[in-house]
Amino acid sequence: MTATVTKPPAPPARHVRRARRSRRSREMWLLMLPALVPVVLFSVGPLLYGIGLAFTDAKNTRNHETTFVGLENFVQLMGDDDFWSSFRIGIIWSVSVTVLQFLAALGLALLLNENLRFRGVARVLAVVPWAMPPVVIGLMWKLVYHPDAGILNSLLGTDINWLADFSLALPAIIVVGVWTGMPQTTVVLLAGLQGVPRELYEAVEVDGAGRWRRFWNITLPQLKPVIVAITSLDFVWNFNQFGLVYVLTQGGPGGRTRLPMLFAYEEAFRYRYAGYASMLGLAMAIVVLTVLGLYLWRQMRETR
Amino acid sequence: MNGKKAGGVRRAPQYLALAAYIVFLAFPLVWLLSTALKTPQEMAQADPTWIPREPTLANFADAFGEQDLVGAATRSLVVALLASVITVVIALPAAYAMARYRSLVNRIAIGWVLVSQVFPFILIIIPLFMILRDMDLVNTLPGLVIVHVTFTLPFALWMLQGYVRAVPPELEEAAAVDGATRLRSITSVVAPLLAPGVVATLLFAFISSWNEFLFALVILQDPDVMTLPLTLARFVGPEGVARLGPLAAASLMATIPSLIFFAIIQRRLKSGLMAGAVKG
């Protein structure tokens, strides 16, 4: 112990360390720079600008005088029936698609995790929708739902114009949403399933636990972090969905499928109300962050 | 897990469920293919058939005649190639920094990646449109490339920093001990190990750009500069009246690049994003 008294003095070491740290920090900044510049110029900048726009009467036209109007857009938004209806539709759409696609994906992932024949076919099929452009998925389902040439009416022996029907249009596009999003969720859940340690199953098998108990007591708790992550992401992605629904219904009939994103797009690029549309975007962000925050908070509290 | 004897009967419900999934996933695809191969006469018949009686490739030819598909596909290809290459080139050093240095900037970068997934694009796209208009980049492909780079960047950063983390720092340290400079240790030790991850990220960025619709819709309003998804959407027309055969044919053609790329990913990548799903 006494020998260590003569160890090298601390100050130079700290000095060296600081010099090294500042060199490392310079290196880091240099490495970050190429990505940082476009992110600041074309993402962070516009985002802040967009939040600012929400409090102005900006029009999306050249040479328009923009004045600060405070919360005027917000007040107008709160009194806008179209806003409330699009948000109601957005929540219904996003929650149903997220829940249904999760349940369907969980089932498929469990099946694909078993040693079944033909699972290769299902596995390939489960990736295909992921690779397809959303516009193509929209057009494809338009063909399925087509009142005359579509296969659905032919299969069911019905004569329904699915996407133009006031009460059926939303359920019809929810099915498309599930079809579109299920594969990605399946892939993530499957990866999660393969990470569950086999020993856990072996341990309860000794106790004679059945298939259902194994799923309920081991698989589900083990998957929980993955489930929380993927369902919250799915909710956000679904809430912000645009292309798919734009192609399927353009928000129709009579606004019955007008998701918030379509509403905002129309306000900003058809009617050119940049300020108002930005406030709409802000409201969407707040809704998404609130729902997400509550959900994650509850999940975390339960885990504890 | 069950005895082999019981397996066959017990598995019947599982096979039934699997069959239901396969039907659900496959039937719109089959219908798309079937529609693409039908003659207009057959399309007009009251009760549609699954398998075309006289399959024809005429719709594929017609599709090119109705819209400028070759031009649109070329533009999509150029935009997606440029956007994906630029994304990876600028994301790679930053991802390396994110994985290897601990600092505040780092945490901010990770925070930004997460936030960018949550924020509604509309909040960015309105000001971005105004900025690009002032730069005279609306209705131009460079304008769309810029937008696509910034929108694929967060996820590319996320993927790449994961791949960098998977490379043990000890390898670099060992190279440094052997007298290699940092740059040299990166190019000769880290880069080869990172290659599969870079390919995966490149493909991800390419497909994101190839499929992207909303930004393209906003930035490109002139039919002469539209990318493939926009041109396809024009098939529907405002009243939804369209010739379904060419529409289906064009849709199928638009999917081909993605399918090719996914096939490549499946074969070439043993680790990463889809590892769990891909390995048999």
Chai-1 contact restraints between the chains, C-beta under 6 A:
chainA,res_idxA,chainB,res_idxB,connection_type,confidence,min_distance_angstrom,max_distance_angstrom,comment,restraint_id
A,M28,B,A97,contact,1.0,0.0,6.0,A-B,restraint_1
A,M28,B,Y101,contact,1.0,0.0,6.0,A-B,restraint_2
A,L31,B,P93,contact,1.0,0.0,6.0,A-B,restraint_3
A,L31,B,Y96,contact,1.0,0.0,6.0,A-B,restraint_4
A,L31,B,A97,contact,1.0,0.0,6.0,A-B,restraint_5
A,M32,B,A94,contact,1.0,0.0,6.0,A-B,restraint_6
A,M32,B,A97,contact,1.0,0.0,6.0,A-B,restraint_7
A,P34,B,I90,contact,1.0,0.0,6.0,A-B,restraint_8
A,A35,B,I90,contact,1.0,0.0,6.0,A-B,restraint_9
A,A35,B,A91,contact,1.0,0.0,6.0,A-B,restraint_10
A,A35,B,A94,contact,1.0,0.0,6.0,A-B,restraint_11
A,P38,B,T150,contact,1.0,0.0,6.0,A-B,restraint_12
A,F42,B,I146,contact,1.0,0.0,6.0,A-B,restraint_13
A,F42,B,T150,contact,1.0,0.0,6.0,A-B,restraint_14
A,S43,B,T150,contact,1.0,0.0,6.0,A-B,restraint_15
A,P46,B,I124,contact,1.0,0.0,6.0,A-B,restraint_16
A,P46,B,P127,contact,1.0,0.0,6.0,A-B,restraint_17
A,P46,B,L128,contact,1.0,0.0,6.0,A-B,restraint_18
A,L47,B,I124,contact,1.0,0.0,6.0,A-B,restraint_19
A,Y49,B,P127,contact,1.0,0.0,6.0,A-B,restraint_20
A,G50,B,L123,contact,1.0,0.0,6.0,A-B,restraint_21
A,G50,B,I124,contact,1.0,0.0,6.0,A-B,restraint_22
A,G50,B,I126,contact,1.0,0.0,6.0,A-B,restraint_23
A,G50,B,P127,contact,1.0,0.0,6.0,A-B,restraint_24
A,L108,B,Y21,contact,1.0,0.0,6.0,A-B,restraint_25
A,L111,B,A17,contact,1.0,0.0,6.0,A-B,restraint_26
A,L111,B,L18,contact,1.0,0.0,6.0,A-B,restraint_27
A,L116,B,L18,contact,1.0,0.0,6.0,A-B,restraint_28
A,A122,B,L18,contact,1.0,0.0,6.0,A-B,restraint_29
A,A122,B,Y21,contact,1.0,0.0,6.0,A-B,restraint_30
A,A122,B,I22,contact,1.0,0.0,6.0,A-B,restraint_31
A,L125,B,L25,contact,1.0,0.0,6.0,A-B,restraint_32
A,L125,B,A26,contact,1.0,0.0,6.0,A-B,restraint_33
A,V127,B,F262,contact,1.0,0.0,6.0,A-B,restraint_34
A,A131,B,S258,contact,1.0,0.0,6.0,A-B,restraint_35
A,A131,B,L259,contact,1.0,0.0,6.0,A-B,restraint_36
A,A131,B,F262,contact,1.0,0.0,6.0,A-B,restraint_37
A,M132,B,T255,contact,1.0,0.0,6.0,A-B,restraint_38
A,P133,B,N211,contact,1.0,0.0,6.0,A-B,restraint_39
A,P133,B,P229,contact,1.0,0.0,6.0,A-B,restraint_40
A,P133,B,A254,contact,1.0,0.0,6.0,A-B,restraint_41
A,V135,B,F213,contact,1.0,0.0,6.0,A-B,restraint_42
A,V135,B,P229,contact,1.0,0.0,6.0,A-B,restraint_43
A,V135,B,L232,contact,1.0,0.0,6.0,A-B,restraint_44
A,V135,B,A233,contact,1.0,0.0,6.0,A-B,restraint_45
A,V136,B,S251,contact,1.0,0.0,6.0,A-B,restraint_46
A,V136,B,A254,contact,1.0,0.0,6.0,A-B,restraint_47
A,V136,B,T255,contact,1.0,0.0,6.0,A-B,restraint_48
A,L139,B,S251,contact,1.0,0.0,6.0,A-B,restraint_49
A,M140,B,P28,contact,1.0,0.0,6.0,A-B,restraint_50
A,M140,B,L32,contact,1.0,0.0,6.0,A-B,restraint_51
A,W141,B,P28,contact,1.0,0.0,6.0,A-B,restraint_52
A,L143,B,T35,contact,1.0,0.0,6.0,A-B,restraint_53
A,V144,B,P28,contact,1.0,0.0,6.0,A-B,restraint_54
A,V144,B,W31,contact,1.0,0.0,6.0,A-B,restraint_55
A,A149,B,M43,contact,1.0,0.0,6.0,A-B,restraint_56
A,A149,B,P48,contact,1.0,0.0,6.0,A-B,restraint_57
A,A149,B,L244,contact,1.0,0.0,6.0,A-B,restraint_58
A,I151,B,W31,contact,1.0,0.0,6.0,A-B,restraint_59
A,I151,B,P48,contact,1.0,0.0,6.0,A-B,restraint_60
A,S154,B,D47,contact,1.0,0.0,6.0,A-B,restraint_61
A,S154,B,P48,contact,1.0,0.0,6.0,A-B,restraint_62
A,V187,B,A277,contact,1.0,0.0,6.0,A-B,restraint_63
A,L190,B,G276,contact,1.0,0.0,6.0,A-B,restraint_64
A,L190,B,A277,contact,1.0,0.0,6.0,A-B,restraint_65
A,A191,B,G276,contact,1.0,0.0,6.0,A-B,restraint_66
A,Q194,B,G276,contact,1.0,0.0,6.0,A-B,restraint_67
A,V236,B,V118,contact,1.0,0.0,6.0,A-B,restraint_68
A,N240,B,P120,contact,1.0,0.0,6.0,A-B,restraint_69
A,F242,B,L214,contact,1.0,0.0,6.0,A-B,restraint_70
A,G243,B,F213,contact,1.0,0.0,6.0,A-B,restraint_71
A,G243,B,L214,contact,1.0,0.0,6.0,A-B,restraint_72
A,V247,B,A233,contact,1.0,0.0,6.0,A-B,restraint_73
A,A264,B,I122,contact,1.0,0.0,6.0,A-B,restraint_74
A,A268,B,I126,contact,1.0,0.0,6.0,A-B,restraint_75
A,A274,B,I126,contact,1.0,0.0,6.0,A-B,restraint_76
A,A277,B,I126,contact,1.0,0.0,6.0,A-B,restraint_77
A,S278,B,I126,contact,1.0,0.0,6.0,A-B,restraint_78
A,G281,B,P120,contact,1.0,0.0,6.0,A-B,restraint_79
A,G281,B,I122,contact,1.0,0.0,6.0,A-B,restraint_80
A,G281,B,L123,contact,1.0,0.0,6.0,A-B,restraint_81
A,M284,B,P120,contact,1.0,0.0,6.0,A-B,restraint_82
A,A285,B,F119,contact,1.0,0.0,6.0,A-B,restraint_83
A,A285,B,P120,contact,1.0,0.0,6.0,A-B,restraint_84
A,V288,B,V118,contact,1.0,0.0,6.0,A-B,restraint_85
